[in-house]
Amino acid sequence: MTTGTDGNRNVRLMDVSDQPLVLYEDNHLLALFKPAGLLVQGDSTGDPTLIGMARAYIGKKYNKPGKVYIGLVHRLDRPVAGVIIFARTSKAAARLCDQIRTHRIKKTYWAVIQGELKPTQGVLSEYIIRHGRRSFMSAPDMSKAQTAILSYRTIESISGFSLLEIDIGTGRHHQIRVQMAGMSHPVVGDKKYGSRIRLQGRNIALLAKRLKFLHPTKSQEIVIESPVPDYWPWPPSKINRV
C-alpha cells in the first residue's frame, strides 16, 4: 500500500495565488489539496480554479509548452476542502472514472456537526432529490428520488459539537450536507442547510479527508490523506492542520 501525504504540518492555508499543495504525484496521477472557497473547475464567475492551477504547476515543473493535459475525474463543492485527484494521462482518466462509476474508490470525509449523533456510529440510508443548486430529503416514491447511503462514526464530541468520520456509499449531490441537516445536526458553517454558525470565507467544516483506490496502471492500492484546514472549529491539539 502506498500512502500520499503532505509531509508538512506547518504549511499555511493555500491562497489562490499560491502554488498548489501537492499530496501525491507520479506519471499518471496528481493529487492536490483543494482549499475551501476555490472552484475545482470553471463556472460563470470566471474565478480561479484548481484544475487551472494543476495545469500551470505541471507545465512549469516539466517545462511543457502548450496546453497541459489534466483529466478531471471527480469534484468537490466550492465551500468544501480536501483531497482531489487528477489524471495526467487519458488512460488514467478512463480507468479512474470507471472506478468511480463502479464505487471502487473509497471516499472518507471528516465533518464537524452541531450536536451529538445518537447512536455514535451507524449507517444512514435515505432518499434525496436534487432541485437546482440544492438537494432535499424525499420520500422513496417521489420522481427522481435517489438512494443516499453513508456510514459514520463519532471521533469525538466537545461542548455540543461532534467530529465525525464519514464513508459515503453513494455520491449524491450535497449528500453529507443534506443527510446531516436531515438529522438536525447540520455541518458547521453550512448556512444553506441550516447551520447557525458562519466560518471565515463562508467555508464549511466538511473535508474530503481520504481517498483509497487502485492505481490506474499498477496493481497497487493508493491512499491519499488531506491535512485539516486551520479554520476548522476544533481544538488544534486533536488534529493535524494545514
GUZA-66600 format. One record per residue (C-alpha): residue in three letters; x, y, z; residue number from 1. Coordinates in steps of 0.1 Angstrom, whole numbers, plus 5000, padded with zeros to 4 digits. Layout:
REM residues N
   code     c1     c2     c3   pos
    Ala      X      Y      Z   NUM
...
//
This chain:
REM residues 242
   code     c1     c2     c3   pos
    Met   5000   5000   5000     1
    Thr   5013   5035   4991     2
    Thr   5002   5064   5011     3
    Gly   5003   5100   4999     4
    Thr   5006   5128   5024     5
    Asp   5016   5164   5027     6
    Gly   5045   5157   5049     7
    Asn   5044   5192   5063     8
    Arg   5022   5202   5092     9
    Asn   5032   5238   5091    10
    Val   5021   5248   5056    11
    Arg   4997   5277   5058    12
    Leu   4962   5275   5042    13
    Met   4968   5280   5005    14
    Asp   4957   5312   4988    15
    Val   4945   5310   4952    16
    Ser   4977   5329   4941    17
    Asp   5000   5302   4956    18
    Gln   5014   5271   4942    19
    Pro   4991   5241   4949    20
    Leu   4998   5219   4978    21
    Val   5007   5185   4962    22
    Leu   4997   5154   4982    23
    Tyr   5008   5128   4956    24
    Glu   5023   5128   4921    25
    Asp   5036   5103   4896    26
    Asn   5035   5100   4858    27
    His   4997   5092   4857    28
    Leu   4983   5110   4888    29
    Leu   4983   5143   4905    30
    Ala   4966   5147   4939    31
    Leu   4962   5182   4953    32
    Phe   4947   5198   4984    33
    Lys   4917   5219   4975    34
    Pro   4911   5249   4999    35
    Ala   4876   5257   5007    36
    Gly   4863   5286   4985    37
    Leu   4883   5275   4955    38
    Leu   4865   5261   4924    39
    Val   4876   5228   4911    40
    Gln   4867   5238   4875    41
    Gly   4854   5270   4859    42
    Asp   4819   5284   4861    43
    Ser   4802   5317   4851    44
    Thr   4821   5337   4877    45
    Gly   4855   5333   4859    46
    Asp   4872   5328   4893    47
    Pro   4905   5309   4896    48
    Thr   4902   5271   4896    49
    Leu   4922   5242   4910    50
    Ile   4923   5224   4876    51
    Gly   4939   5256   4861    52
    Met   4964   5257   4889    53
    Ala   4972   5220   4883    54
    Arg   4979   5227   4846    55
    Ala   5001   5256   4854    56
    Tyr   5020   5236   4880    57
    Ile   5027   5206   4856    58
    Gly   5035   5230   4827    59
    Lys   5060   5249   4848    60
    Lys   5076   5219   4866    61
    Tyr   5081   5199   4834    62
    Asn   5086   5228   4810    63
    Lys   5057   5216   4789    64
    Pro   5047   5240   4760    65
    Gly   5011   5245   4750    66
    Lys   4981   5231   4769    67
    Val   4988   5205   4795    68
    Tyr   4965   5175   4798    69
    Ile   4948   5173   4832    70
    Gly   4918   5149   4834    71
    Leu   4890   5158   4858    72
    Val   4876   5126   4874    73
    His   4857   5140   4904    74
    Arg   4847   5172   4921    75
    Leu   4842   5189   4955    76
    Asp   4817   5216   4963    77
    Arg   4832   5251   4965    78
    Pro   4829   5255   5003    79
    Val   4845   5221   5009    80
    Ala   4882   5214   5013    81
    Gly   4902   5183   5009    82
    Val   4920   5159   4985    83
    Ile   4913   5159   4948    84
    Ile   4929   5135   4923    85
    Phe   4935   5145   4887    86
    Ala   4946   5122   4859    87
    Arg   4978   5131   4839    88
    Thr   4970   5107   4811    89
    Ser   4939   5098   4792    90
    Lys   4944   5061   4802    91
    Ala   4945   5070   4839    92
    Ala   4914   5093   4834    93
    Ala   4894   5064   4819    94
    Arg   4903   5039   4845    95
    Leu   4898   5062   4874    96
    Cys   4863   5072   4861    97
    Asp   4855   5036   4858    98
    Gln   4864   5030   4895    99
    Ile   4842   5060   4905   100
    Arg   4813   5047   4884   101
    Thr   4816   5012   4900   102
    His   4821   5026   4935   103
    Arg   4856   5012   4939   104
    Ile   4871   5044   4950   105
    Lys   4866   5047   4988   106
    Lys   4859   5083   4998   107
    Thr   4862   5092   5035   108
    Tyr   4852   5126   5049   109
    Trp   4855   5145   5082   110
    Ala   4828   5168   5093   111
    Val   4822   5189   5123   112
    Ile   4784   5189   5131   113
    Gln   4762   5207   5156   114
    Gly   4751   5185   5184   115
    Glu   4759   5148   5190   116
    Leu   4745   5120   5169   117
    Lys   4729   5091   5186   118
    Pro   4740   5063   5182   119
    Thr   4776   5075   5179   120
    Gln   4781   5053   5148   121
    Gly   4758   5038   5123   122
    Val   4745   5038   5087   123
    Leu   4721   5063   5072   124
    Ser   4701   5051   5042   125
    Glu   4676   5076   5029   126
    Tyr   4663   5093   4997   127
    Ile   4675   5126   4982   128
    Ile   4661   5146   4954   129
    Arg   4680   5174   4936   130
    His   4663   5207   4927   131
    Gly   4686   5233   4910   132
    Arg   4716   5240   4932   133
    Arg   4701   5223   4963   134
    Ser   4691   5188   4973   135
    Phe   4664   5177   4997   136
    Met   4653   5147   5017   137
    Ser   4625   5130   4999   138
    Ala   4601   5100   5000   139
    Pro   4612   5070   4981   140
    Asp   4583   5072   4956   141
    Met   4590   5108   4945   142
    Ser   4600   5113   4909   143
    Lys   4638   5114   4905   144
    Ala   4644   5104   4942   145
    Gln   4678   5087   4946   146
    Thr   4691   5064   4974   147
    Ala   4717   5081   4996   148
    Ile   4738   5058   5018   149
    Leu   4766   5067   5042   150
    Ser   4782   5053   5073   151
    Tyr   4796   5074   5101   152
    Arg   4814   5072   5134   153
    Thr   4819   5099   5160   154
    Ile   4856   5106   5166   155
    Glu   4850   5130   5195   156
    Ser   4823   5153   5209   157
    Ile   4830   5185   5227   158
    Ser   4807   5212   5241   159
    Gly   4777   5204   5219   160
    Phe   4797   5197   5187   161
    Ser   4809   5164   5172   162
    Leu   4838   5155   5148   163
    Leu   4826   5127   5125   164
    Glu   4844   5104   5101   165
    Ile   4820   5095   5072   166
    Asp   4823   5070   5044   167
    Ile   4799   5075   5015   168
    Gly   4783   5046   4997   169
    Thr   4767   5068   4971   170
    Gly   4779   5101   4956   171
    Arg   4747   5122   4956   172
    His   4747   5160   4952   173
    His   4753   5176   4987   174
    Gln   4747   5142   5002   175
    Ile   4765   5146   5035   176
    Arg   4753   5181   5040   177
    Val   4716   5171   5033   178
    Gln   4717   5140   5055   179
    Met   4733   5157   5085   180
    Ala   4708   5185   5082   181
    Gly   4680   5159   5080   182
    Met   4691   5145   5113   183
    Ser   4690   5181   5128   184
    His   4728   5181   5130   185
    Pro   4739   5204   5102   186
    Val   4776   5207   5092   187
    Val   4791   5237   5110   188
    Gly   4792   5268   5087   189
    Asp   4767   5253   5062   190
    Lys   4742   5281   5062   191
    Lys   4725   5267   5031   192
    Tyr   4714   5236   5051   193
    Gly   4706   5251   5085   194
    Ser   4738   5258   5104   195
    Arg   4735   5288   5127   196
    Ile   4773   5293   5126   197
    Arg   4794   5311   5100   198
    Leu   4830   5303   5093   199
    Gln   4855   5325   5076   200
    Gly   4850   5330   5039   201
    Arg   4817   5311   5040   202
    Asn   4836   5278   5043   203
    Ile   4820   5248   5059   204
    Ala   4835   5222   5082   205
    Leu   4834   5194   5057   206
    Leu   4867   5179   5045   207
    Ala   4875   5152   5019   208
    Lys   4899   5135   5042   209
    Arg   4910   5104   5024   210
    Leu   4908   5087   4990   211
    Lys   4916   5050   4986   212
    Phe   4918   5035   4951   213
    Leu   4937   5012   4928   214
    His   4964   5028   4908   215
    Pro   4953   5031   4872   216
    Thr   4984   5014   4857   217
    Lys   4998   4993   4886   218
    Ser   4984   4966   4909   219
    Gln   4989   4989   4938   220
    Glu   4965   5004   4963   221
    Ile   4969   5042   4968   222
    Val   4958   5060   4999   223
    Ile   4959   5098   4999   224
    Glu   4953   5118   5030   225
    Ser   4943   5155   5033   226
    Pro   4955   5178   5061   227
    Val   4930   5197   5081   228
    Pro   4924   5235   5073   229
    Asp   4935   5259   5100   230
    Tyr   4900   5275   5102   231
    Trp   4884   5242   5114   232
    Pro   4863   5247   5146   233
    Trp   4881   5220   5166   234
    Pro   4909   5221   5192   235
    Pro   4943   5222   5174   236
    Ser   4958   5196   5197   237
    Lys   4933   5170   5184   238
    Ile   4941   5171   5147   239
    Asn   4970   5178   5123   240
    Arg   4963   5211   5105   241
    Val   4975   5229   5073   242
//
